[in-house]
Amino acid sequence: MTLKLCPPPRGFWTATAAAFLCIFLGLLGDSRVRADEAEAQFVEDLTGPSAVIPMKPPASEITFEPRMVAGPFEMPWGAAFLPDGRMLVTERPGRLRVIENGVLQAEAVAGTPEVVTGGHSGLLDVLVDRDFPNNQRIFLSYMHGTKGAVNMRVMSARLEGNALTGQRVIFDSRPAIAGVDQIGGRLAYGPDNNLYLTLGDRFEKERAQDLMDHSGSIVRFREDGSIPEDNPFVGRNDALPEIYSYGHRNPQGLVVRDGKLWEIEHGPYGGDELNIIEPGANYGWPLVTFGIDYNGEIISDRTSAPGLVDPVYKWVPSVAPSSLVAYRGDVMPENWHDGFIIGTLSGERLVHLTIADGAVVREEQFLQKKIGRIRNVTVGPDGYIYLVTDGSEAAIYRLDPVTDEVAARGGLPFAPGAGRTAD
C-alpha cells in the first residue's frame, strides 16, 4: 500500500483529519472494504465512543425498496410537486419536464430561460408558489451570462398548460464571474414566507467572507424580488442587502423544520455540515473547517472560533449531501417524522437523521450503491419519498414499503391528497 504524503498540519483535530484522509486515499487503491473499516474507526477516534456513529442497518431491517417511476433524464437537478400531483423536474441543459400519473411527458415545458451550462451550471432548482392554485406561479434558479461573466438568477413565471408565461427575473447575484462550479442554487420558502436561495463560493473560498459578494452566502428576498427591511445587512454600505447569512462553502439543501431554517452544505475533503441558519451569522468558511483541501493542503488549523457558528452536525469523511427534506406523510415509519432525509452524491446513499432538541441523535444510511448518486429527495402529496438520481441517463425512484400495510393498499404514484406534504 502506498500512502499519500501530506504537509504537516497545525492543530490536533485538523491533524487527525488530515492523517485519516491521507490513509484513506491509499486504502482506496487497495480495497473499498478496508476503506470503509478505516472510516468507521476514524469516526470513533475523532468523536469518542459516546458520539453519534453512522448506523448502517443490515438488509433485513430495510422495509422499503426503490422502484423506478420515470426516466431517463439528462442531468436532472431540481424537483417539486404541484398540488394536483404532477411532478416538475429540471434538467441542467435548460429543460423543465413534467411527470403526470407516473408518465414522463415527451415535450418539455416551453419558455424556460436561457442558461449557461458546463461544470455544475445550468437550470437548477424549481419551487412551487404556496398560492399556486390561484396564481400558477413557480420559481426557477439558474446560471446566466456569458463566458467569463456568469451569475445566479431566480425567475418567477406562470405555468399555463405546458408553457411558462410572465417570466420575470427577481434576483441576480453579484458580481458575475467566470466560475461555473460549486454554485449552490437551492430555493426554499423560509418560516417567514420569504424566499431563500443558497449560493456557493465558486471554488474561490475567500468570497464567502466578503459581504459585497453573494458567493458563499444564503440570500433572502420576497416573492416579487424586493428586499425585506429586516434583512440583517440592510442599510450598510459594506454589504449587499440580500445577504442573510454567509461563510458557506456550497449549500445544497435548505428546509424549514420546527420553525427553524436548516441548511446542509459540502465541505472540502471532509467536513460536510448541517446548520441552523440565523440572520447575519457567519458560518466560518474558510476560516474554520473540519476538512482539508483536495490536494492535501491545510485550509485552516481551526474547527471553531469565537463569533463563528459551529455546525449542528458534520461528516468526516464527506458524503457530498445534495438535498435536505423533512418528512411528513403516512407511508414511512413514525421515527422518520423526527428528522431529515438527505441524498448524497459521492456517498451514493440515502441518509436519515433523527433530531431531538436541535441536535442529531441518530444517523442511518440506506441504499448504498443501489441506485447511484442521489441528486434530489422530495416527498410527494401521496406521502411517498421520491429520489432523483444524477447523470446523463438518470431516473426518478419512489421508495415503496415492502412489509408495511401501506404497501398492500397499492395505488397510483402521485395520487393527490393521500398524505401530507413536507414542510
Secondary structure, 3 states (H helix, E strand, C coil): CCCCCCCCCCCHHHHHHHHHHHHHHHHHHHCHHHHHHHHHHHHHHHHCCCCCCCECCCHHHCCEEEEEEEEEECCEEEEEECCCCCEEEEECCCEEEEEECCEECCCCCECCCCCCCECCECEEEEEECCCHHHHCEEEEEEEEEECCEEEEEEEEEEEECCEEEEEEEEEECCCCECCCCCCEEEEEECCCCCEEEEECCCCCHHHHHCCCCCCCEEEEECCCCCCCCCCCCCCCCCCCCCEEEECCCEEEEEEEECCEEEEEEECCECCEEEEECCCCCECCCCCCCCCECCCCCCCCCCCCCCCCCCCCEEECCCCCEEEEEECCCCCCCHHHHHEEEEEECCCCCEEEEEEECCEEEEEEEECCCCCCCEEEEEECCCCCEEEEECCCCEEEEEEEECCCHHHHHCCCCCCCCCCCCCC
